[in-house]
Amino acid sequence: MQKLPSVAFHTLGCKLNFSETSALARHLEQEGFVQKNFEEEADYYVINTCSVTDNADKECRQLVRRIQRRSPASAVVITGCYAQLKPNEIASIPGVDLVLGAAAKFELASHLQALKKGDETKICSCDIDSVENFHASWSVQHRTRTFLKVQDGCDYNCSFCTIPMARGKSRSDKIANVLTNVKEIEAAGSKEIILTGVNLGDFGENGETFLQLISALDNETSIPRYRISSIEPNLLSDDIIKLVASSQRFMPHFHIPLQSGSDRILGLMRRRYKRKLYAERVALIKELMPHASIGVDVIVGFPGETDTDFQETYSFLESLPITYLHVFTYSERDNTLADTLNEIVPVPVRQARNKKLRQLSYQKQAQFANQFSGTTRPVLFEKEEKTSMMEGYSDNYIRIKTPFRKEWVNEIIDWKV
């Protein structure tokens, strides 16, 4: 009997990448490939990359070296955003056999079947402007919570961002297709779906909108929990906030990128709002859902960010009733407008600002959790890997850890915080 080819995946970066890796793995299994753990020996290793930060680029190189040491006869394939942006750079990494760009990654099975170890490194990439198809994807690594991609690409031109160059123009699934996929996810046992996309609020083609999508999910499905992964403040309409506030399925949890609390820096970043609009969005959420969790993305050290600009950001965030921060230290990206700006912030200053905002985030998280001490919140539990503990998240995204109980796995439990 002929041995089936084996493949192992590793994902770098965002939840969108995780959902796509999972979809690719399912497709390969249908094509006769056996999926292996990345730490095991496999015939093919596929690394799905991110390129938001320099660390993702470096981590990709480190992973290739690890594969070379462990399994030098195996073929290595690199795909994802880094592969689309810098295919020649990746092809020069010793041990890489195939580089697949944004469109080619969804033809992974045929590329692997044609791949021979030892041949010259092959690059399959295209002009990102020619990428037009939408490929639905969702993660199944954890049965409890599923990341479902409903939108891809971005038409915005933020001066620091390479994602439009890596993923192409904005495109979306159809609401009818999303509802069909949700039924399949529900049949697999998931209790929570996190809607993901590059610019999620921009969902919709042929007259469909993100508001219509979440309204359909709220009214026409029976999944008990949905979350909106991240949505731009200028696309987070009052109607979306009101729907979440009145919904039994959409959790009181928002993640709203800010990037800077200085209007001057927001202008240099080419963001499509000012801090006043951001504050209005937060205020409406808290008015309708005082218990809601609000996460914030913020970048420190953007070119031209003075001490005054940073203090504006810090004071603005300190004043808002937000829950946690995802703090990113600005890193130069080729072919971006920000990379042409001359007022470079020294790296030690960037790092010091990052540390100060992370400390603020810890304070905000503690303050938020303490508000609910002694109250009861619904928590969806899942088992932690390789431990005797389990963890879950409340409806408003408070993380709960407790000793493992089998009967609680993938169950929503009323929990006293």
N, C-alpha and C positions, 0 to 999 in steps of 0.2 A: 504494500500500500504506500502510495506516494506521500511523503511528509508535507504537511501544509506549511506555507511560508508564515513566519511570525513577524509581528510588528509591535514596537513599543513607542509610546508618545510621551512627550514632555511639553508642558505649556508654560510660556512666560507671559506675564502681563495681565490684561483685564479679564473680566467675566465674559466678555464677548468672545475672547480667544478660547476660553474654557468651553463655551457652548459649541464653538466650531470644531474644536478638537474632538469633542464627544460625538458630533455628527459624522466626522470623518472616520472615527473608529468604528461606529456602527455600520457605515457603508463598506468598510474594508472587511468586516466580519461577514457581511452578505456576499462579498466577492471571494470568500474562502480563506481569508487571512486569520491567523490565531493571534489574539491580543495578549501581549506580555506586559508585566510590570517593567518600568523603565530601568530598574536596577537589575533585571534579569537579562540573560543573553537572548538576543533576537536577531533575525535576519536583517530587519530594517529598523532604523531609529528615525523618528520624525519629530523635529523640534519646531513647534509653532511659536514664532517670536513676536515680541513687542519691540517698539523703538521709541517709546515715550521718554526714556531716560538712558543715559550712557550705561548704567548698570545692566540693563537688559541686553545691550550689545556685548558687554564683557561676559555676562553669564552664558550667553550662547557659545562663545569661544571656549569657555571652561567646560561646558557640557560635551562639546565635540572632543576635547582632549580626554575626558573621562571615558567616552565610548571607545576611543582609539586604544586606550590602555586596557580596557576590559575585553573588547571584542573587535580586534583590528580587521577581521574579515567581513564585518557587517557593513551595510550601506547606510549612509547618513544623508537625510533629506532635511533641508531647512525651508520653512515656509513662513507666512505671516507678514507683518508690517515691515520688519527689518529686511526681509527677503525682497519685498517690493521696492523699498527705498534704495538699498545698496546691494544689488545682486552680485556685482563683480567683486565687491569687498568680501562678501560671504564665500564666493566661489574660490577665493584665494586662501581660505582657511584650510590647512592640511587636514584631510580626512573627510571633507564634504564632497559628496558625490552628485547631488542634485539640488538646485535652488528653484523653488516654485513661487511665482508671484501671485498677486491677488486673485486673478482669474483661474490660474492653473491649479491652485491648491484643491479645488473641488473636483479635479480630475485625477486625484492622487492615485487611485487604484490602477488606472491604465499606465501612469508614469512608473509606478513601482514594478509592474509586470514587465515593462520594457527596460528596466534599469539593470545594468551589469556592473558589479564592483570591479574597479580597475580601469574602467573607461575614463576618458577625460571628463572633468566636471561639467555637467550640463546645466544651462540656465534656461528656464522657461518663464519668461516675463513678457509683459506687454505695456503699452502706454496706458497709464491709469485712467485716462479719459475715455478709453474704449470699454471699460468695465461697466456693464449696465445691468447684469442679471442679479437678482436677489436670491440667496440660498438660505432657506430657513434652517436654523440650528438650535439644539438645546442640549443641556448637560444632563447626564444620568449617573454621574459618579456617586451622588448621594440621593437616595430615593426620596428623602424627606423634602429637599428643596431643589428646584430646577431653575436654571437660568435659560430663558427663552429669548432668542434674538428675533426681534420683529422689525428692526430697521438697521441699515448699514450706510456707511459713507457720510460725508458732510459737505455742505455747500458754503459753510462759513469760512472766513479767511483770517482767523486769529493769528497774530503775527508770530507767536511762539510755537505754533503747532504744525506737525508734519502729517497728521492723520489724514487730511484730504488727499495728500500725495500718496499715501499708503493704501487707502481704502476707496478712493474715488468719490463720485458725486452721491448725494443722498438718494436712497432708494428704499422701498419698504415692501413688506409682505402685504397681502390683501387680508382684510378682516376675516373673511370666510375661511381662508387658509389658517389663520391664527387659531380660530375656534376649533378647526379640525385637529390641529396639532395639540391643542390643550386637552382634547378628549383622549388622545393617545398618551399624553403625559399623565393624565389622571388615571388611566387604566393601568399604568406602570406603578401607581401607588403614591405619587407625589402629593403632598398636602399644601405646598407653597410654591408659587411660580414668581420669579423675579424677572420683570420685563427689561430687556437690555437692548442697547443700540449705541451707535456712535453719537448720534444727536437725536435722542429718543423722542423729544417733543416735536421734531420735524416729521414724525411718522405720517404717512398718508399720501396716496396717489389717486388720481381720478376722482377727486372730490372727497375722499375719506380723510378723517382727521384722527389725531391721538385721542381726543375727547370721545369720539364715536367708538374707537377701539376699546377704551377702558369701560365705557358704558355697556358695550356688548358683552365684555368679559364679566362685568358685574351682574348683568341680568340674564345671560344665556348659558352660563356654565355653573358647575357645582363645586369647583375647587374652593376650599375654604379660605385660602389666603393668597393675596397678590401683593407684590411690592413694585414700586417704580424705582429702577436702579439709580438713575441720575437724569436730571432734566434742567435745561437752561432756564434761568430766571425769566427771560423775556418770552419764553414759550410756556411757562407754567401759568396758565390763565386762572382767573378767579373761578371759572366754571370747573376746571380740573380740581382745584382745591376743594370746592364745594361738593363735588361728586365723591371725593375720597372721604370727606367729613361725614357724608350721609351713608356711606357704603358699609356693608357688613363683611365684605371680602377684601377690599383694599385697606392695607394696614396704615395706621397713622404714623408714617415714616417717609420723610422726603430727604433726598440728597441733591443739593442745589449748588453747583459750582459758583464761586464768587471770584476767585483768582486774585483780586486786590480790593482793598477798601478805599483806595485812592482813585478818584475820578480821573485824575491826570494819567495815572498808570493804566487804568482801564482803557483810556483812549489810545495809548501807545500799544496796548495789547490788541486793539481792534475788537474789543468786546461790544456787544450790542445792547448795553444797558448801563445805567449808572447806579451808584450805591442807594439812591433814594428808592428806585424801583425794587431793588433787592430787599431793603428794609420793609417795604410795603408787602411783599410776598410773605416774608417771615411773620409779619404782624397779623395778616389774615389767617395764616395757618394756626397761629397760637390763639387767635380770637375764636375760631371754630373748633379747634382741637387743642386745648391747653396741654393735653397729655402727649402730643405728637413729638417724635424725635426728628431733629433736623441736622443733617450732616453737611459739611461745607468743604469744598476743595479750595485751596489757596496756594499761590506760588510766591515764594520769596526770592529776592535777588534779581528780579527782572531788570534788564539794562535801564539805567536812569532812575531806579528806585532809590530815593534819598532816605536819610534817617527820618525826615518829616513824613515822607510817603509811607514808610513802614509803620511809623507810630499811628498814622491815620488808620491803617489797616488793623493794627492791634486794638486800638481804642474802639473802632467800629465793631469788630468781632466780640470784644469784651462786653459791649453794650447790648448785643443781640441775644435773645433767648434761644441760642442754638445748643446742640448736644455734643458734637464732636467735630474735629477738623481732620482732614487729610492734607498734610502739609508737604508741598513739593519744593525742592530747591531748584531754581532755574538752572537748566543746563543748555548749552549752545546746541542748536540743531541746524545742520546744513540746509541751505536753500530756503531759509525762513527770513522774513523781514526783520525779525528781532535780532538775527545774527549780524545784521548790517549796522545796528545801532552802536554808537561808540562809547557811551557812558557805562562801561563795564563795572559791575559791583564785584569787589574782591571776594574770592571764594570763602575765606574765613568769615567775612561779614555775612554772606549768604547763610553759612552754617550756623552762626550765632542767632540770626533771625529765625531760622528753622527751629532751633532748640527752644527759643522763647515762645513761639506759637504752639509747639508740641506741649509745653508745660501748661499753656492756657487750655489746650484741648483736654488734658488730664483733669484740670479743675472743672471744666464744663461738664465732662462726663460724670464726675463724682457728684456735682451739684444736681444734675438731672436724675441720676439713680436715687439719690437721697430723698428727692421729692416723693418717690413712690415706695419708700421703705414702709413696710407694714400693710401695703395695699395688695390686692390680688389682681394679677394680669394673666391672660392666656399665653402659655409658652408651648411652642412646638419643639419637642425634644428629638435629638439624634444621638447615636452612639459615637463617641470619639474612637478613633483608630488606636489600637494597641494600648489602651488604658482601661482602668476599671471605672472611669468617669463617663458621664454623659453631659451634653450641653444643649442649650436651645436658646431661642430668642423670643422675648415677649412680643406682643403685637407692636409695641412702640420701641422695639430694638434694644431692650436691656438684655445683656448676655447673662444667662443663668447656668451655673455648673453644679452638679450634684452627683452622688454615687450612682452607678449604673443600675437601672431597673429595666429588665427586658420588656416588660409589659408597657413601658412608656415610650419605647422607640417609635417614632413617627406618629405620635399621638399629641394632641393639644390638651394640655393640663392646666387647670386653674391653679396658679402658683402664687403663694404669698412671698412678695419680694423681701 
